[in-house]
Amino acid sequence: MTLPVTALTAAFLALLILITAIMTVRHRFKSNAAFGIDDANQPLVSAARSHGNLIEHAPMFVIMVALLELSNAHHHGLMGLCVLFMSARMAHIIGLHSNSTDGKPPLPRSLGVIGTWIGYAWAIGWIGYMIVLGNL
């Protein structure tokens, strides 16, 4: 059985992971910070946090998508879930690299967090539903 939705989602999220890793290394070289995060260097902090936060969320989401896809979950619904999650992760990355003038998180970052949580809740609920039906 093939997993086209999982494959597309995993490839896209892996691309984001690669991009954020490159951004982090680039800022480390610019600031001569070989280890850790130099709190005075906001671009390095933003790059490292966007990479780390994506790594925290992407793997579990891809696993949940694979489980749903293997249980023959509705293809278009699954695609919608993945588009929501991937869009939220991109917004979060953009938000972490945006300037905050009033001390509040930038809007894209907030939308990214909310979208990620909605995507997680949707996937968790859907998996629970599939278990109750005996399809998983």
C-alpha positions as CSV (number, residue, x, y, z in Angstrom):
1,M,0.0,0.0,0.0
2,T,1.3,3.5,-0.8
3,L,1.0,6.5,1.4
4,P,0.9,9.5,-1.0
5,V,-0.5,12.0,1.5
6,T,2.0,11.0,4.2
7,A,4.9,11.1,1.6
8,L,3.9,14.6,0.5
9,T,3.5,15.9,4.0
10,A,6.8,14.3,5.2
11,A,8.7,15.6,2.2
12,F,7.4,19.1,2.7
13,L,8.1,19.1,6.5
14,A,11.5,17.7,5.8
15,L,12.2,20.5,3.4
16,L,11.2,23.0,6.1
17,I,13.4,21.2,8.6
18,L,16.3,21.5,6.2
19,I,15.7,25.2,5.5
20,T,15.5,26.0,9.2
21,A,18.6,24.0,9.9
22,I,20.5,25.9,7.2
23,M,19.2,29.2,8.6
24,T,20.4,28.3,12.1
25,V,23.9,27.3,10.9
26,R,24.2,30.4,8.7
27,H,23.4,32.6,11.8
28,R,25.9,30.6,13.9
29,F,28.7,31.3,11.4
30,K,27.8,35.0,11.2
31,S,27.9,35.4,15.0
32,N,30.7,33.0,15.7
33,A,28.4,31.1,18.1
34,A,29.5,27.4,17.7
35,F,27.3,26.2,20.5
36,G,24.0,27.2,22.2
37,I,22.1,30.3,21.5
38,D,23.6,33.8,21.9
39,D,20.6,35.6,23.4
40,A,21.9,38.9,22.1
41,N,21.7,37.6,18.6
42,Q,18.0,37.6,17.7
43,P,18.4,36.2,14.2
44,L,20.2,33.2,15.7
45,V,17.6,32.7,18.4
46,S,14.8,32.9,15.8
47,A,16.5,30.5,13.5
48,A,17.2,28.0,16.3
49,R,13.7,28.2,17.8
50,S,12.0,27.8,14.4
51,H,14.1,24.7,13.7
52,G,13.7,23.2,17.1
53,N,10.0,23.8,17.3
54,L,9.4,22.2,13.9
55,I,11.4,19.2,15.0
56,E,9.2,19.0,18.1
57,H,5.9,18.8,16.2
58,A,6.5,17.4,12.7
59,P,7.5,13.8,13.4
60,M,4.4,13.0,15.5
61,F,2.1,14.6,13.0
62,V,3.6,12.6,10.1
63,I,3.1,9.4,12.2
64,M,-0.5,10.3,12.8
65,V,-1.1,11.0,9.1
66,A,0.4,7.7,8.2
67,L,-1.8,5.8,10.6
68,L,-4.9,7.6,9.3
69,E,-3.9,7.0,5.7
70,L,-3.2,3.3,6.4
71,S,-6.7,3.0,7.9
72,N,-8.2,4.4,4.6
73,A,-9.2,7.8,6.1
74,H,-11.0,10.1,3.7
75,H,-8.3,11.3,1.2
76,H,-9.5,14.9,0.8
77,G,-10.1,15.3,4.5
78,L,-6.6,14.1,5.2
79,M,-5.2,16.5,2.6
80,G,-7.1,19.4,4.2
81,L,-5.6,18.4,7.6
82,C,-2.1,18.3,6.2
83,V,-2.5,21.7,4.4
84,L,-3.7,23.2,7.6
85,F,-0.7,21.8,9.6
86,M,1.9,22.7,7.0
87,S,0.5,26.2,6.6
88,A,0.5,26.6,10.4
89,R,4.2,25.5,10.6
90,M,5.2,28.0,7.8
91,A,3.3,30.8,9.6
92,H,5.1,29.9,12.9
93,I,8.5,30.1,11.2
94,I,7.6,33.4,9.5
95,G,6.4,34.7,12.9
96,L,9.5,33.7,14.7
97,H,11.6,35.7,12.2
98,S,9.3,38.8,12.4
99,N,9.9,41.7,14.6
100,S,7.7,42.3,17.6
101,T,7.4,46.0,18.5
102,D,4.8,45.8,21.3
103,G,6.2,42.8,23.2
104,K,3.5,40.5,21.9
105,P,4.2,37.6,19.5
106,P,3.8,38.5,15.9
107,L,0.5,37.5,14.4
108,P,1.9,34.8,12.1
109,R,3.5,33.1,15.1
110,S,0.3,33.1,17.0
111,L,-1.7,31.8,14.0
112,G,1.0,29.1,13.6
113,V,0.7,27.9,17.2
114,I,-3.2,27.9,17.0
115,G,-3.1,26.1,13.6
116,T,-0.7,23.5,14.9
117,W,-2.8,22.8,17.9
118,I,-6.0,22.5,15.8
119,G,-4.2,20.1,13.4
120,Y,-3.0,18.0,16.3
121,A,-6.4,17.9,17.9
122,W,-8.1,17.1,14.6
123,A,-5.6,14.2,14.0
124,I,-5.9,12.9,17.5
125,G,-9.7,13.0,17.4
126,W,-9.8,11.3,14.0
127,I,-7.5,8.6,15.2
128,G,-9.8,8.1,18.2
129,Y,-12.8,7.9,15.9
130,M,-11.1,5.3,13.7
131,I,-10.2,3.2,16.7
132,V,-13.8,3.3,17.9
133,L,-15.0,2.2,14.5
134,G,-12.5,-0.6,14.5
135,N,-10.6,0.7,11.4
136,L,-7.4,1.3,13.2
